[in-house]
């Protein structure tokens, strides 16, 4: 299988043609520690730690977990971008794992993009659409 690098994947218009839908409206600071389940109807950017399930409802709504951020619970959103650590299951239409991502749980997705360095520890990786593992360097580079 030939892998092709993804160029500028995270531009908002590439994720959803209506870029306003990708706008992050909720920010959880690096120093924040939240315990309990979260239900959001807008995109969220998480730098802190959450102990509980996080559900982001809505078409093209995004959960972005930055490097150093941590979620201990299940995650569900249309678009999930992980640079931090998730200990729990992930359900997403589009799942992007950046180089510093660590996922310890089952994942279910329609589209998966994995950068070199990302780590998945899972017993069940379920694709409900087309498998697209991208952004990995070729063995010749």
C-alpha positions as CSV (number, residue, x, y, z in Angstrom):
1,X,0.0,0.0,0.0
2,X,1.4,3.4,-1.0
3,X,1.0,6.1,1.7
4,X,0.7,9.7,0.6
5,X,1.6,12.6,3.0
6,X,-1.3,15.0,3.7
7,X,-0.4,18.6,3.1
8,X,-1.9,21.3,5.3
9,X,-4.5,18.9,6.6
10,X,-5.7,21.1,9.4
11,X,-6.9,24.1,7.4
12,X,-10.5,24.7,8.4
13,X,-11.8,24.6,4.8
14,X,-10.3,21.1,4.3
15,X,-12.3,19.8,7.3
16,X,-15.6,21.5,6.4
17,X,-16.3,23.8,3.5
18,X,-18.1,26.2,5.9
19,X,-15.0,27.2,7.8
20,X,-17.2,28.9,10.5
21,X,-18.3,25.5,11.7
22,X,-14.7,24.6,12.6
23,X,-14.2,27.7,14.8
24,X,-13.1,26.8,18.3
25,X,-15.5,28.5,20.7
26,X,-14.6,26.7,23.9
27,X,-11.1,26.6,25.5
28,X,-10.1,24.5,28.4
29,X,-6.8,26.0,29.8
30,X,-3.7,23.9,30.5
31,X,-4.0,24.4,34.2
32,X,-7.7,23.3,34.3
33,X,-8.6,19.9,35.8
34,X,-12.2,18.9,35.3
35,X,-14.0,15.9,36.8
36,X,-17.2,14.7,35.3
37,X,-18.8,14.2,31.9
38,X,-19.0,17.1,29.4
39,X,-21.6,17.6,26.7
40,X,-20.8,20.4,24.3
41,X,-22.6,21.7,21.2
42,X,-19.6,23.6,19.9
43,X,-16.0,22.9,19.0
44,X,-13.6,22.7,21.9
45,X,-9.8,23.1,22.4
46,X,-8.5,21.2,25.4
47,X,-5.1,21.9,27.0
48,X,-5.9,20.7,30.5
49,X,-7.0,17.4,32.1
50,X,-10.5,15.9,32.0
51,X,-11.6,12.9,34.0
52,X,-14.9,11.9,32.4
53,X,-16.5,11.4,29.0
54,X,-16.5,14.2,26.5
55,X,-19.2,14.4,23.8
56,X,-19.2,17.2,21.2
57,X,-22.5,17.2,19.3
58,X,-23.1,18.7,15.9
59,X,-22.0,18.3,12.3
60,X,-18.4,19.3,11.7
61,X,-17.9,20.1,15.4
62,X,-14.3,19.4,16.6
63,X,-12.6,18.3,19.7
64,X,-8.9,19.3,19.7
65,X,-6.7,17.8,22.4
66,X,-3.4,19.6,22.5
67,X,0.0,18.2,23.5
68,X,0.1,17.9,27.3
69,X,-3.7,17.7,27.5
70,X,-5.3,14.5,28.8
71,X,-8.7,12.9,28.8
72,X,-9.5,9.9,30.9
73,X,-12.9,8.8,29.5
74,X,-14.6,8.2,26.2
75,X,-14.5,10.8,23.5
76,X,-17.2,11.4,20.8
77,X,-17.2,14.1,18.2
78,X,-17.5,14.5,14.4
79,X,-13.9,15.6,14.2
80,X,-11.3,14.6,16.8
81,X,-7.7,15.9,16.6
82,X,-5.3,14.4,19.2
83,X,-1.9,15.6,20.2
84,X,-2.2,14.7,23.9
85,X,-3.3,11.6,25.7
86,X,-6.7,9.9,25.7
87,X,-7.3,6.9,28.0
88,X,-10.7,5.7,26.7
89,X,-12.5,5.0,23.6
90,X,-12.9,7.4,20.6
91,X,-15.8,7.6,18.2
92,X,-15.3,10.1,15.3
93,X,-16.1,10.6,11.6
94,X,-12.6,12.0,11.2
95,X,-9.8,11.1,13.6
96,X,-6.4,12.8,13.3
97,X,-3.6,11.6,15.5
98,X,-0.6,14.0,15.6
99,X,3.0,12.9,16.3
100,X,2.6,13.3,20.1
101,X,-0.8,11.5,20.3
102,X,-1.2,8.6,22.7
103,X,-4.5,6.7,22.6
104,X,-5.1,3.8,25.0
105,X,-8.6,2.6,24.1
106,X,-10.7,1.4,21.2
107,X,-11.3,3.7,18.2
108,X,-14.1,3.9,15.7
109,X,-13.9,6.2,12.7
110,X,-14.8,6.8,9.1
111,X,-11.5,8.4,8.2
112,X,-8.2,8.0,10.1
113,X,-5.1,10.1,9.6
114,X,-2.0,9.1,11.6
115,X,1.2,11.1,11.8
116,X,4.6,9.4,12.4
117,X,5.1,9.0,16.1
118,X,1.5,8.7,17.2
119,X,0.8,5.7,19.5
120,X,-2.4,3.6,19.6
121,X,-2.8,0.9,22.2
122,X,-6.1,-0.8,21.2
123,X,-7.8,-4.1,21.0
124,X,-10.5,-2.9,18.6
125,X,-10.0,-0.5,15.7
126,X,-13.2,-0.2,13.8
127,X,-13.6,1.5,10.5
128,X,-17.1,2.5,9.4
129,X,-16.0,4.0,6.1
130,X,-12.8,4.1,4.1
131,X,-9.4,3.4,5.8
132,X,-7.0,6.3,5.1
133,X,-3.8,6.1,7.1
134,X,-1.8,9.1,5.9
135,X,1.0,11.3,6.8
136,X,3.5,8.5,7.3
137,X,6.9,8.9,5.6
138,X,7.8,6.4,3.0
139,X,10.5,3.8,3.9
140,X,12.7,5.6,1.4
141,X,12.8,8.9,3.2
